[in-house]
Amino acid sequence: MKSILLSLTTIIFLAGCASTAERTDTIVDKTQSEHCKALRKKIDDLKGNPVRRTTAREYYQKDCLQ
């Protein structure tokens, strides 16, 4: 009886951890996507300022393309 209870508890715990990891990955992906979208918009908005635009492009390449 104790081994069955321990097995069920372990299975439930591991199942909970697995679903949490998937949700965390989804949140991280969404956050990264929003960050890249904001950088892309910033690059477009900085057309009249080449130095800052180049810096924004470098951040975009480092954060979003690699």
MIBA-453325 format. One record per residue: residue number from 0; x, y, z of N, C-alpha, C in turn. Coordinates in nm, 2 decimals, padded with zeros to 4 digits. Example, Ala and Ser with C-alpha at 12.3 -4.5 7.8 and 13.67 -1.06 7.14 Angstrom:
- 0; 01.32; -00.57; 00.78; 01.23; -00.45; 00.78; 01.32; -00.33; 00.78 $
- 1; 01.28; -00.22; 00.71; 01.37; -00.11; 00.71; 01.29; 00.00; 00.79 $
//
This chain:
- 0; 00.08; -00.12; 00.00; 00.00; 00.00; 00.00; 00.09; 00.13; 00.00 $
- 1; 00.19; 00.12; 00.08; 00.28; 00.24; 00.09; 00.35; 00.26; -00.05 $
- 2; 00.39; 00.15; -00.11; 00.46; 00.17; -00.24; 00.37; 00.22; -00.35 $
- 3; 00.25; 00.18; -00.34; 00.15; 00.23; -00.44; 00.13; 00.38; -00.42 $
- 4; 00.11; 00.42; -00.29; 00.09; 00.56; -00.26; 00.21; 00.64; -00.30 $
- 5; 00.33; 00.59; -00.27; 00.46; 00.66; -00.31; 00.47; 00.67; -00.46 $
- 6; 00.43; 00.57; -00.53; 00.44; 00.57; -00.68; 00.34; 00.67; -00.74 $
- 7; 00.22; 00.68; -00.69; 00.12; 00.77; -00.73; 00.17; 00.91; -00.71 $
- 8; 00.22; 00.94; -00.59; 00.27; 01.07; -00.55; 00.38; 01.12; -00.64 $
- 9; 00.47; 01.03; -00.67; 00.59; 01.06; -00.76; 00.54; 01.09; -00.90 $
- 10; 00.45; 01.01; -00.95; 00.39; 01.03; -01.09; 00.32; 01.16; -01.10 $
- 11; 00.24; 01.20; -01.00; 00.17; 01.32; -01.00; 00.27; 01.44; -00.99 $
- 12; 00.37; 01.43; -00.91; 00.47; 01.53; -00.90; 00.54; 01.55; -01.03 $
- 13; 00.59; 01.45; -01.09; 00.66; 01.46; -01.21; 00.58; 01.51; -01.33 $
- 14; 00.45; 01.47; -01.33; 00.36; 01.52; -01.43; 00.34; 01.67; -01.42 $
- 15; 00.33; 01.72; -01.30; 00.32; 01.86; -01.27; 00.44; 01.94; -01.32 $
- 16; 00.56; 01.88; -01.29; 00.68; 01.95; -01.33; 00.69; 01.95; -01.48 $
- 17; 00.65; 01.85; -01.55; 00.66; 01.85; -01.70; 00.57; 01.96; -01.76 $
- 18; 00.45; 01.97; -01.71; 00.36; 02.07; -01.77; 00.41; 02.21; -01.74 $
- 19; 00.47; 02.23; -01.62; 00.52; 02.36; -01.58; 00.64; 02.40; -01.68 $
- 20; 00.72; 02.31; -01.71; 00.83; 02.34; -01.80; 00.78; 02.38; -01.94 $
- 21; 00.68; 02.32; -01.99; 00.62; 02.35; -02.12; 00.57; 02.49; -02.11 $
- 22; 00.49; 02.53; -02.01; 00.44; 02.66; -02.00; 00.55; 02.77; -01.98 $
- 23; 00.65; 02.73; -01.91; 00.76; 02.83; -01.90; 00.83; 02.85; -02.03 $
- 24; 00.85; 02.75; -02.11; 00.91; 02.76; -02.24; 00.82; 02.85; -02.33 $
- 25; 00.69; 02.83; -02.32; 00.60; 02.91; -02.40; 00.61; 03.06; -02.36 $
- 26; 00.62; 03.09; -02.23; 00.63; 03.22; -02.18; 00.76; 03.29; -02.23 $
- 27; 00.87; 03.21; -02.22; 01.00; 03.26; -02.26; 01.00; 03.29; -02.41 $
- 28; 00.94; 03.20; -02.49; 00.93; 03.22; -02.64; 00.85; 03.35; -02.67 $
- 29; 00.74; 03.37; -02.60; 00.66; 03.48; -02.63; 00.73; 03.61; -02.59 $
- 30; 00.80; 03.61; -02.47; 00.87; 03.73; -02.43; 00.98; 03.76; -02.53 $
- 31; 01.05; 03.66; -02.58; 01.16; 03.68; -02.67; 01.11; 03.73; -02.80 $
- 32; 00.99; 03.68; -02.85; 00.93; 03.73; -02.97; 00.89; 03.88; -02.96 $
- 33; 00.83; 03.91; -02.84; 00.79; 04.05; -02.82; 00.92; 04.14; -02.82 $
- 34; 01.02; 04.10; -02.76; 01.15; 04.17; -02.75; 01.20; 04.20; -02.89 $
- 35; 01.20; 04.09; -02.97; 01.26; 04.11; -03.11; 01.17; 04.20; -03.19 $
- 36; 01.04; 04.19; -03.17; 00.95; 04.28; -03.25; 00.97; 04.42; -03.21 $
- 37; 00.99; 04.45; -03.08; 01.02; 04.59; -03.03; 01.15; 04.64; -03.09 $
- 38; 01.25; 04.55; -03.09; 01.38; 04.59; -03.15; 01.36; 04.62; -03.30 $
- 39; 01.29; 04.54; -03.37; 01.26; 04.56; -03.51; 01.19; 04.70; -03.54 $
- 40; 01.10; 04.73; -03.45; 01.03; 04.86; -03.46; 01.12; 04.97; -03.43 $
- 41; 01.21; 04.95; -03.33; 01.30; 05.06; -03.30; 01.40; 05.08; -03.42 $
- 42; 01.44; 04.98; -03.48; 01.53; 04.99; -03.60; 01.46; 05.08; -03.71 $
- 43; 01.33; 05.05; -03.73; 01.26; 05.12; -03.83; 01.24; 05.27; -03.79 $
- 44; 01.22; 05.29; -03.66; 01.20; 05.43; -03.61; 01.32; 05.51; -03.62 $
- 45; 01.44; 05.45; -03.62; 01.57; 05.52; -03.61; 01.63; 05.54; -03.75 $
- 46; 01.55; 05.55; -03.85; 01.60; 05.57; -03.99; 01.68; 05.70; -04.00 $
- 47; 01.65; 05.80; -03.92; 01.72; 05.93; -03.93; 01.85; 05.94; -03.84 $
- 48; 01.87; 05.83; -03.77; 01.98; 05.84; -03.67; 02.07; 05.71; -03.69 $
- 49; 02.17; 05.72; -03.79; 02.24; 05.60; -03.83; 02.32; 05.53; -03.72 $
- 50; 02.38; 05.61; -03.62; 02.46; 05.55; -03.52; 02.37; 05.46; -03.42 $
- 51; 02.26; 05.52; -03.38; 02.17; 05.45; -03.29; 02.11; 05.33; -03.36 $
- 52; 02.08; 05.35; -03.49; 02.02; 05.24; -03.57; 02.11; 05.12; -03.58 $
- 53; 02.24; 05.15; -03.60; 02.34; 05.05; -03.61; 02.35; 04.97; -03.48 $
- 54; 02.34; 05.04; -03.37; 02.35; 04.98; -03.24; 02.22; 04.89; -03.22 $
- 55; 02.11; 04.94; -03.26; 01.99; 04.86; -03.25; 01.99; 04.73; -03.33 $
- 56; 02.05; 04.75; -03.45; 02.07; 04.63; -03.54; 02.16; 04.53; -03.48 $
- 57; 02.27; 04.57; -03.41; 02.36; 04.48; -03.35; 02.29; 04.41; -03.23 $
- 58; 02.21; 04.48; -03.16; 02.13; 04.41; -03.05; 02.03; 04.31; -03.11 $
- 59; 01.97; 04.35; -03.22; 01.88; 04.26; -03.29; 01.95; 04.13; -03.34 $
- 60; 02.06; 04.15; -03.40; 02.14; 04.03; -03.45; 02.18; 03.94; -03.33 $
- 61; 02.23; 04.00; -03.22; 02.27; 03.92; -03.11; 02.16; 03.85; -03.04 $
- 62; 02.05; 03.92; -03.02; 01.94; 03.87; -02.94; 01.84; 03.78; -03.02 $
- 63; 01.82; 03.81; -03.14; 01.71; 03.75; -03.22; 01.76; 03.66; -03.33 $
- 64; 01.88; 03.67; -03.38; 01.92; 03.59; -03.49; 02.01; 03.48; -03.45 $
- 65; 02.06; 03.48; -03.33; 02.16; 03.37; -03.29; 02.10; 03.28; -03.19 $
//
